[in-house]
């Protein structure tokens, strides 16, 4: 049943890093540097803001669990017409995703960051299929099992950020593609808004924020599997997160001008939870 539970796979490594935050108040002991990027960075520094080093590379580890709504399922045997089966079958799906990945980003302007990402993931889905209208003498529970698969993903995105005194806000758009290996690639769009605070802990820059994200990942999964004894079963599964909105809580700590660590938590306080750990190097 690996065909069920894939809508979130495209997002397996997406949130695996902190949001690019941009300018903040200049610290008393911070050094300046000469660089073409970000454009207008010298003007921001002249106004008393610390501008991040223009380029960054980060390593991310990510775990997520979330329920999936299966909106429709159609199947076709050996090239015949597709037949809907969701009218008499009820699908319950819970997916668990772990991933590792890397991200490269660049500050074009003090308020605009662009990035590319890639990685590998493992998806484990628990699938339960019941008959909607059980027939006398036929068990209503047809399938209750777990299945897993590995895949790879890549994507890109952009973040707009701004600040006032020690507060900041960001808006992020993330587009990701997951290669599943046995079905067509799955795409995902994630929109995230955040507000936060810049501070210091033990003379090191510290940031904390809250946010909200919308997962535009309702997608059709199209593929085929071999049937026992010969033949092929084609399928078309439309699925999406059960609840596409979630809240976010995160924090970053600058250990040095070049090294930053972060942790990001997401939840909808129901059936979705994720945690991401990040270590980045800027230059």
C-alpha positions in Angstrom: 0.0 0.0 0.0 2.9 2.4 -0.7 0.7 4.2 -3.2 -1.3 5.7 -0.2 0.4 8.2 1.9 2.6 10.2 -0.5 1.2 13.7 -0.6 3.7 14.8 2.2 6.7 13.2 0.7 7.5 16.2 -1.4 7.9 18.2 1.7 10.2 15.8 3.4 13.2 18.1 3.8 11.5 21.5 3.2 11.3 22.9 6.8 14.7 21.5 7.7 16.2 24.9 8.4 15.6 28.2 10.1 14.0 31.0 8.0 16.5 33.4 6.5 15.9 36.4 8.8 18.2 39.1 7.4 19.1 42.4 9.1 19.1 43.0 12.8 20.6 45.6 15.1 24.4 45.8 14.9 26.2 44.3 17.9 28.8 46.4 19.7 31.7 44.0 18.7 30.7 42.9 15.2 33.2 43.3 12.4 32.3 44.7 9.0 33.4 43.3 5.6 33.4 44.3 2.0 31.2 42.3 -0.4 29.1 42.9 -3.5 26.2 41.0 -1.8 23.7 41.6 -0.6 23.0 44.6 -2.9 22.4 47.7 -0.8 24.0 45.9 2.2 26.4 48.9 2.8 23.4 51.2 3.1 21.8 48.9 5.8 25.1 48.7 7.7 25.4 52.5 7.5 22.0 52.7 9.3 23.2 50.5 12.1 22.0 47.1 11.0 24.0 43.9 10.9 23.7 42.3 7.5 24.2 38.5 7.2 27.1 37.1 5.3 25.8 36.7 1.7 26.2 32.9 1.1 25.3 30.0 3.3 25.3 26.2 3.2 23.4 24.2 5.8 22.8 20.6 6.9 19.3 19.6 8.0 17.7 16.7 9.8 13.9 16.5 9.9 11.1 14.3 11.3 7.3 14.6 10.8 4.2 12.7 11.4 0.8 13.7 9.9 -2.6 12.3 8.9 -3.5 12.3 5.3 -7.0 12.7 3.7 -7.5 10.4 0.7 -10.0 12.3 -1.4 -10.5 9.9 -4.3 -9.1 6.6 -5.6 -9.5 5.3 -9.1 -8.0 2.0 -10.4 -7.7 0.4 -13.9 -6.8 -3.2 -14.7 -4.6 -3.9 -17.7 -5.3 -0.6 -19.4 -9.1 -0.7 -19.0 -11.3 2.2 -17.9 -10.6 3.8 -14.5 -13.2 2.9 -11.9 -13.6 4.9 -8.6 -13.4 2.8 -5.5 -13.7 5.5 -2.8 -17.5 5.3 -2.8 -17.4 2.1 -0.9 -13.9 2.2 0.7 -12.9 4.4 3.6 -9.1 5.2 3.9 -7.3 6.2 7.0 -3.6 7.1 6.6 -0.9 8.3 9.1 2.5 9.0 7.6 5.9 9.3 9.3 8.8 10.9 7.4 12.4 11.3 8.3 14.9 13.1 6.1 18.4 14.5 5.8 19.2 17.3 3.4 21.3 20.3 2.5 20.4 23.9 1.5 22.4 26.6 -0.3 21.2 30.2 0.0 22.2 33.6 -1.1 21.1 37.1 0.1 20.5 39.2 -3.0 19.3 42.1 -1.0 19.1 42.7 2.8 15.4 41.8 2.5 15.5 39.0 -0.1 17.0 35.5 0.2 16.8 32.8 -2.4 17.8 29.2 -1.9 18.0 25.7 -3.3 17.7 22.4 -1.4 18.0 18.7 -1.8 18.1 15.5 0.2 16.8 12.0 0.8 13.9 10.8 2.9 12.2 7.7 4.2 8.4 7.5 4.3 6.6 5.0 6.6 2.8 5.0 6.2 0.2 3.2 8.3 -2.9 2.4 6.1 -6.3 1.3 7.2 -9.0 0.5 4.7 -12.6 -0.3 5.7 -15.8 -1.0 3.8 -18.2 2.0 4.1 -21.3 -0.2 3.8 -20.2 -3.7 5.0 -21.9 -6.6 3.4 -23.3 -9.3 5.7 -20.7 -12.0 6.2 -17.8 -9.9 4.8 -15.3 -8.4 7.2 -15.5 -4.6 7.2 -11.7 -4.2 7.8 -9.9 -5.0 4.6 -6.4 -3.8 5.2 -4.5 -2.6 8.3 -0.8 -2.5 7.6 2.3 -0.4 7.3 4.6 0.1 4.3 7.7 2.2 3.7 9.8 3.5 0.8 12.8 5.7 0.3 13.1 8.6 -2.1 15.0 11.8 -3.0 13.9 15.4 -3.2 15.0 18.8 -4.5 13.5 22.3 -4.5 14.0 26.0 -4.3 12.4 29.0 -2.6 12.6 32.6 -1.6 12.2 34.6 1.6 11.3 38.2 2.1 12.2 39.7 5.5 12.1 43.0 7.3 12.6 44.3 10.8 12.0 47.2 13.2 14.3 47.6 16.1 14.6 44.2 17.7 11.6 42.6 15.9 11.4 41.0 12.5 8.9 39.4 10.1 9.4 37.0 7.2 7.3 35.5 4.4 8.6 32.4 2.7 7.6 30.4 -0.4 9.0 26.9 -0.8 8.6 24.7 -3.9 9.7 21.0 -3.6 9.7 18.0 -5.9 9.9 14.4 -4.5 11.1 11.5 -6.7 9.3 8.4 -5.4 10.9 5.9 -7.8 7.7 3.9 -8.5 5.2 6.7 -9.4 5.2 10.1 -10.9 7.1 12.9 -9.0 5.1 14.8 -6.4 5.3 18.6 -6.0 4.5 20.7 -3.0 4.1 24.4 -2.2 4.5 25.7 1.3 3.6 29.3 2.4 5.0 30.4 5.8 4.8 33.7 7.7 6.8 34.4 10.8 7.2 37.2 13.4 10.1 37.2 15.9 12.5 38.9 18.2 16.3 39.5 18.0 18.2 39.3 21.3 21.5 38.2 22.9 22.3 35.2 25.1 25.8 35.1 26.6 26.8 37.8 24.2 25.7 35.7 21.2 23.0 36.7 18.8 19.8 34.8 19.5 16.5 34.8 17.6 13.1 33.3 18.4 9.9 33.4 16.4 6.3 32.1 16.0 4.7 31.5 12.7 2.0 29.9 10.6 2.3 27.7 7.5 -0.1 26.5 4.8 0.7 23.2 3.0 -0.6 23.4 -0.6 0.2 19.7 -1.2 -3.1 18.3 -2.5 -1.8 16.2 -5.4 -2.8 13.2 -7.6 -0.4 10.2 -7.4 -0.4 8.3 -10.6 1.4 5.0 -11.2 1.0 1.3 -11.6 1.8 -2.0 -9.8 2.2 -5.6 -11.1 -0.6 -7.9 -10.2 0.0 -11.5 -8.9 -0.2 -13.9 -11.8 0.4 -11.2 -14.4 -1.2 -8.0 -15.5 -1.0 -4.4 -14.3 -3.1 -2.3 -12.0 -3.0 1.4 -12.7 -4.0 3.9 -10.0 -4.9 7.6 -9.6 -5.0 8.7 -5.9 -5.9 12.2 -4.9 -4.7 13.1 -1.4 -3.8 16.0 0.8 -2.9 16.8 4.5 -6.0 16.2 6.7 -5.5 19.8 8.1 -3.2 21.9 5.9 -2.6 24.7 8.4 -0.1 24.4 11.2 1.7 26.7 13.8 5.5 27.0 14.1 7.9 27.8 16.9 11.6 28.2 16.3 14.9 29.6 17.5 18.5 30.2 16.2 21.8 30.9 18.0 24.8 32.4 16.3 27.8 30.6 17.8 30.2 32.7 15.7 29.8 35.1 12.7 30.0 32.0 10.4 28.2 29.2 12.4 24.5 29.1 13.4 22.4 26.3 14.9 18.6 26.1 14.9 15.6 24.1 16.0 12.1 24.4 14.5 8.9 22.8 15.8 5.6 22.6 13.8 2.2 21.4 15.0 -1.5 21.8 14.4 -2.2 20.6 17.9 -4.1 17.6 16.5 -2.5 14.9 14.3 0.5 16.8 12.9 4.0 17.3 14.5 7.4 17.9 13.1 10.9 18.9 14.4 13.9 20.1 12.4 17.5 20.6 13.4 19.9 22.7 11.4 23.6 23.7 11.4 24.6 26.3 8.9 27.9 28.0 7.8 27.9 31.4 6.2 30.6 33.0 4.2 
